[in-house]
Amino acid sequence: MTQLRNIPSVERVLSSDTLAWVVKAYSRDWILSLVRQELDRARSSVMMGADAPSVEEVARATRQVVEKMNRPAPQPVINATGVVIHTNLGRAPLSRAATEAAINAAQGYSNLEFDLDNGRRGSRQAHLQNLLQEVTGAEAGLVVNNNASAVLLGLSALAADKEVVVSRGEAVEIGGGFRVPDVLSQSGAILVDVGTTNRTYVRDYETAITPETGAFLKAHASNFRVEGFTASVEPAELVDLGARTGIPVLHDVGSGALLPTENYGLAHEPTPQESVAAGVGLTFFSGDKLLGGPQAGIVVGSRDLVNRLERHPLARAFRIDKMSLASLIATLMHYLRGEAEREIPIWRMISAPVQLLEERAETWKKAVVDRGLSGANVDSSRSAIGGGSLPGETLPTRVLSLDCGSLPGGPEGLMQRMRTVDPPIIGRIEDDRVLLDPRTVLPDQEAHFLKGLLAALG
């Protein structure tokens, strides 16, 4: 019990020099609450046999809590993994124009839902209509907060209490627990899966038609690939069947690739333009994957079907915010200007020539070797697209490969130290070596990257 009496009082901790600036900068009541929490933890530890902490130890622990909470969140990091669209690291970084558009929308008032021509209330969707028509070729478009919402809205508006026919091989989970059957259930639609896991034919859809059929749904397998003895139905085949039976066709193409991925040595990724050209009623895709913009769910298609989605109550619940709207408009403008490969970061990364990547990796190696670390090489490797896009597809790259055998904690120790620098650096480990890929390190992060890496190496 002697140790319990040695636990410092609240006032002694609050009066310590360590907390002097904290008490002045923040609410005293909040800091008081934090100190009491630390003292409660100390009492529990003492009851378990630990020694009582000093005033300085409690004050320092309290200050660390304050400093951690005061950091920006989400915290900027440097992505040196080589995964271009890294879901855990925020997916697609925005272009400079898209970032500035979001800031401008946030800093003041705007004509978000105000028609400057007639002085009356307008629609936030009106700002995007012409752009989506030009970029995809569709009659109309609608934007919501993400693609899961877009699909749920489409099914709710068109097929509630009706049957939706889906290929069994496409009734899948596409990440984050987002399952096609669950979305159908939440929308009030009834799943009718046809075909087999690996082979589905248009006759399977036709056989499944009943008076209760509300739609045909085709979902692109965005995060996995089935190879070998396979067969699937093309959107145009479903459109033909839908035209003959009066049943709308819905197509979730996933990543929103507006550029032909095969031009960059990758497999072909279905594009919204192809889906629209095939005559699909509604096409759904993401804004923050291969489109390269902010998080958004985009729906394009026939004007009649889009209008039905706009009138549904969920359209308001899922609507896009003003900052994402402004950012998405700026991103789409890059495509209209023919500058997407130059201005949109993920396309700049995807199109980066190997020679340039090798030159950057050699610069990194020189900096590391000059610091005295042996075992630094520039090796050939592969960069992944990521983000549930182009599963299994990679791009040739060059990486800085570090042998960490002589470093404290080995590869894991270095990775941990890289995560503590400012901004944190995220790499990957292969064969007991830390690999750092220049493809995904943004050009304006280069100096911070080298400074942080050298600090982590000691």
Salt bridges, closest charged atoms under 4 A:
GLU11 OE2 - ARG28 NH2 3.42
GLU38 OE2 - ARG41 NH2 2.56
ASP40 OD1 - ARG43 NH1 2.94
GLU56 OE2 - ARG60 NH1 3.51
GLU67 OE2 - ARG63 NE 3.59
GLU113 OE1 - ARG121 NH2 3.42
GLU113 OE2 - ARG124 NE 2.75
GLU113 OE2 - ARG319 NH1 3.41
GLU170 OE2 - LYS218 NZ 2.88
GLU173 OE1 - ARG179 NE 2.56
ASP193 OD2 - ARG168 NE 2.97
GLU206 OE2 - ARG244 NH1 3.63
GLU227 OE2 - ARG225 NE 3.07
ASP240 OD2 - ARG244 NE 3.30
GLU262 OE1 - HIS268 ND1 2.92
GLU269 OE1 - HIS220 NE2 3.43
GLU274 OE2 - HIS268 NE2 2.98
ASP288 OD1 - ARG91 NH1 3.33
GLU339 OE2 - HIS334 ND1 2.72
GLU339 OE2 - ARG337 NH1 3.38
GLU339 OE1 - ARG342 NH2 3.45
GLU343 OE2 - ARG342 NE 3.36
GLU358 OE1 - ARG398 NE 3.68
ASP370 OD2 - LYS366 NZ 2.93
GLU393 OE2 - ARG225 NH1 3.07
GLU430 OE2 - ARG428 NE 3.02
GLU446 OE1 - ARG360 NH2 2.63
